[in-house]
């Protein structure tokens, strides 16, 4: 079920935020600009400091967030999540202050999410898995999507806060169902990008400018918000990272492992995983995963050149 939660009550909750990387910073900024009482921690404090200008407080330690009603986490790996949860939950007695709810927006496996939920439960802290679809630019455009799983009453209690983060929030059920949704989403992300690279190279080698093909595609029934958003990178060969090949490989590993566990054959996904691995092996791990276009062109004997054409990314920029 997808809904746009109301903002009622969002400014009354005291909220903590952990992680101000490429995604965490703009997400936290949206809460701060909405008037939420927000305190932020990041391992590298300097990366959190700009949020002061939006009204957020910056704290010195994770433990400084224990008195918050809700704490959001947006970190890079399950190990990072384990570490910050350990510091947040602490090992004090029954009277130790702890948040009421942890909302984790990181991309981790189903098993890792279940372990984090259990760690929170042992300290009587509710846990919501809330992975997201988008990147920093999408967040700033107000078009982030979230999928959430956990106790329904807890979700309802924080739905207003979740609604401040983007344009849609989908409740997917209990336990770790949101993780499965996000993993499936990212598998499609890789498959679609690889397919888009293949057909773009096919048409260019046949004499069609990339911008012309992508303009037609985006205005057809086959176009999507994603193909339009990715078109500037394909046209200009701008691989400023929004999501790297290494991160995409991690999600393919998670997805294929889940498919094996559930006995679901995924031949197209498995082949795409090898092409994502080739992107990682190329050494261009600091660039955007749209370098799949370059690899496809090289395999096709085509030398790509940037096209100096204005391209709409669909984000109003």
C-alpha positions in Angstrom: 0.0 0.0 0.0 1.4 3.4 -1.0 0.4 6.5 0.7 1.5 10.1 1.3 1.5 10.4 5.1 0.4 13.6 6.6 2.9 15.8 8.4 0.9 15.9 11.6 3.1 15.4 14.6 6.4 15.5 12.7 7.6 18.7 14.4 6.7 17.4 17.9 9.0 14.3 17.8 12.7 14.7 18.8 14.6 13.1 16.0 18.2 11.9 15.6 20.1 11.2 12.4 23.1 9.0 11.9 25.1 9.2 8.6 25.4 12.3 6.4 26.9 10.8 3.2 25.8 11.2 -0.3 22.2 10.2 0.6 22.0 10.9 4.3 22.9 14.6 4.1 20.1 15.7 1.8 17.6 13.4 3.6 18.4 14.9 6.9 18.3 18.4 5.4 14.7 17.8 4.3 13.7 17.0 7.9 15.5 20.0 9.3 13.9 22.4 6.7 10.5 20.9 7.6 11.0 22.2 11.1 11.7 18.8 12.8 13.7 19.0 16.0 16.8 17.2 14.5 20.2 16.3 16.0 22.8 14.7 13.7 25.9 12.6 14.1 28.4 11.6 11.5 31.8 9.9 11.8 33.4 12.8 10.0 31.9 15.7 11.8 32.7 18.2 9.0 30.3 16.4 6.7 27.5 17.1 9.1 28.3 20.7 9.9 26.5 22.2 6.8 23.2 21.0 8.3 23.5 23.6 11.1 22.4 26.3 8.6 19.1 24.3 8.1 18.4 24.3 11.9 19.9 20.9 12.9 22.1 20.4 15.9 25.4 18.5 15.5 26.3 16.1 18.3 29.7 14.7 19.3 28.8 11.0 19.8 26.1 8.5 18.8 25.2 8.1 22.5 24.1 11.8 22.4 21.1 10.6 20.4 19.8 8.1 23.0 17.2 10.6 24.3 15.6 11.1 20.9 12.1 9.7 20.1 13.2 8.4 16.7 16.6 7.8 15.2 17.2 7.4 11.5 20.3 5.6 10.3 21.7 5.8 6.7 25.1 4.1 6.6 27.2 2.3 4.0 27.4 -1.3 5.3 25.9 -3.7 7.8 29.1 -3.5 9.8 28.6 0.3 10.1 25.0 -0.3 11.2 26.1 -2.8 13.8 28.7 -0.3 15.2 26.3 2.6 15.5 23.5 0.5 16.9 25.9 -0.8 19.6 26.8 2.8 20.6 23.2 3.9 20.4 21.6 1.1 22.3 24.5 0.8 24.8 24.9 -1.7 27.6 23.5 0.2 30.5 20.9 -0.9 33.0 17.1 -0.8 32.6 17.0 2.9 33.3 19.4 3.8 30.5 17.9 6.3 28.0 17.3 4.9 24.5 15.3 6.0 21.5 11.8 4.6 21.0 12.3 3.8 17.3 15.2 3.2 15.0 14.5 3.7 11.3 17.2 2.2 9.1 17.4 3.5 5.5 20.6 1.6 4.6 20.8 -1.1 1.9 21.6 -4.3 3.7 20.7 -8.0 3.4 17.6 -9.5 4.8 19.6 -11.5 7.4 21.6 -8.4 8.4 18.4 -6.5 8.9 16.9 -9.2 11.0 19.9 -9.1 13.2 19.6 -5.4 13.7 15.9 -5.8 14.5 16.8 -8.4 17.1 19.4 -6.2 18.7 16.9 -3.4 19.0 14.2 -5.7 20.4 16.6 -6.9 23.1 16.7 -3.2 24.3 12.9 -2.7 23.8 13.5 -0.4 20.9 11.2 -0.7 17.9 12.9 -1.1 14.4 11.7 -0.2 11.0 13.5 -1.2 7.8 13.1 1.7 5.4 15.4 1.5 2.3 15.0 4.1 -0.4 14.9 4.5 -4.1 16.9 7.5 -5.5 20.1 9.4 -5.0 21.1 12.8 -3.6 19.7 14.7 -6.6 16.4 12.9 -6.4 16.2 13.6 -2.7 16.7 17.3 -3.3 14.1 17.3 -6.0 11.6 15.8 -3.5 11.1 12.6 -5.5 12.6 10.0 -3.2 10.6 6.8 -2.7 10.7 4.7 0.5 9.5 1.2 1.3 9.0 0.3 4.9 8.5 -2.9 6.9 8.1 -3.6 10.6 5.2 -3.3 13.1 2.3 -1.5 11.6 1.6 0.6 14.6 5.2 1.8 14.7 5.0 2.7 11.0 1.8 4.7 11.6 3.4 6.6 14.4 6.4 7.8 12.3 4.6 8.0 8.9 4.6 11.8 9.0 8.4 11.9 9.3 8.8 9.4 6.5 6.5 11.5 4.3 8.8 14.5 4.8 11.7 12.6 3.1 10.2 12.1 -0.4 7.1 11.8 -2.6 5.9 8.3 -1.6 6.1 5.8 1.2 5.0 2.2 0.8 4.3 -0.1 3.7 5.4 -3.6 2.6 4.5 -5.6 5.7 6.1 -7.0 8.8 9.8 -8.0 9.4 12.2 -7.6 6.5 9.9 -7.5 3.5 11.1 -4.0 2.7 14.7 -5.3 2.2 13.5 -7.8 -0.4 11.6 -5.0 -2.2 14.8 -2.8 -2.3 17.0 -5.7 -3.5 14.6 -6.5 -6.3 14.4 -2.8 -7.2 18.2 -2.6 -7.5 18.4 -5.8 -9.6 16.0 -4.1 -12.1 18.1 -1.0 -11.9 21.1 -2.9 -13.2 19.3 -4.9 -15.8 17.5 -1.8 -17.2 20.8 0.2 -17.3 22.6 -2.6 -19.1 19.7 -3.0 -21.6 19.6 0.8 -22.1 23.3 0.7 -22.8 22.9 -2.1 -25.4 20.1 -0.5 -27.4 21.7 3.0 -27.2 25.0 1.6 -28.6 23.0 -0.3 -31.3 21.3 2.8 -32.5 24.4 5.0 -32.4 26.4 2.4 -34.4 23.6 2.5 -36.9 23.9 6.3 -37.3 21.4 7.7 -34.7 22.7 10.3 -32.3 22.4 9.2 -28.7 20.3 12.3 -27.7 17.8 11.7 -30.5 17.3 8.0 -29.6 16.9 8.7 -25.9 14.5 11.6 -26.6 12.3 9.3 -28.6 12.5 6.5 -26.0 11.7 8.8 -23.1 8.6 10.2 -24.8 7.4 6.7 -25.8 5.5 4.2 -23.7 8.8 2.5 -23.0 10.3 5.6 -21.3 10.4 6.0 -17.5 11.5 8.4 -14.9 14.7 6.5 -14.6 15.6 6.4 -18.4 14.9 10.1 -18.5 17.0 10.8 -15.4 19.9 8.7 -16.8 19.8 10.3 -20.3 22.1 13.3 -19.5 24.8 10.9 -18.3 24.5 8.8 -21.5 24.5 11.8 -23.8 27.2 13.9 -22.1 29.2 10.8 -20.9 29.1 12.4 -17.5 29.9 9.7 -15.0 29.8 11.8 -11.8 28.9 9.1 -9.3 25.4 8.7 -8.0 25.7 4.9 -7.5 29.0 3.1 -8.1 29.6 -0.3 -9.8 30.9 -1.7 -6.5 27.6 -0.8 -4.7 25.6 -2.3 -7.6 27.6 -5.5 -7.4 26.9 -5.7 -3.7 23.2 -5.6 -4.5 23.4 -8.2 -7.2 25.2 -10.5 -4.8 22.4 -10.0 -2.3 19.7 -10.5 -4.9 21.2 -13.7 -6.4 21.8 -15.1 -3.0 18.1 -14.5 -2.1 17.0 -16.0 -5.4 19.0 -19.2 -4.6 17.5 -19.4 -1.1 14.0 -19.0 -2.6 14.7 -21.3 -5.6 13.9 -18.6 -8.1 15.8 -18.8 -11.4 17.0 -15.4 -12.6 19.1 -16.0 -15.8 18.9 -12.4 -17.1 19.9 -11.0 -13.7 22.8 -13.5 -13.4 24.2 -12.4 -16.8 23.9 -8.8 -15.9 25.8 -9.5 -12.7 28.7 -10.6 -14.8 28.6 -7.4 -16.8 28.5 -5.4 -13.6 31.5 -7.4 -12.4 33.3 -6.4 -15.6 32.6 -2.8 -14.8 34.2 -3.2 -11.4 37.1 -5.1 -12.9 37.7 -2.2 -15.3 39.0 -0.2 -12.3 36.6 2.6 -12.7 35.1 2.0 -9.3 34.8 5.7 -8.4 32.5 6.5 -11.3 28.8 6.1 -11.8 27.5 2.7 -12.8 26.4 4.3 -16.1 29.9 3.3 -17.3 28.1 0.2 -18.5 27.5 2.3 -21.6 31.3 2.7 -22.2 31.9 -1.0 -21.7 29.1 -1.9 -24.1 30.5 0.5 -26.7 34.0 -0.9 -26.4 32.7 -4.4 -26.9 30.9 -3.2 -30.0 33.9 -1.5 -31.5 32.4 2.0 -31.1 34.2 5.1 -29.8 31.8 7.3 -27.9 32.1 11.1 -27.8 30.1 13.5 -25.6 27.2 15.2 -27.4 26.8 19.0 -26.6 23.0 18.9 -26.4 20.8 20.0 -23.6 18.9 17.1 -22.1 16.0 17.1 -19.6 16.6 14.8 -16.6 13.0 15.1 -15.5 14.0 16.5 -12.1 13.3 20.1 -13.0 17.0 21.0 -13.2 
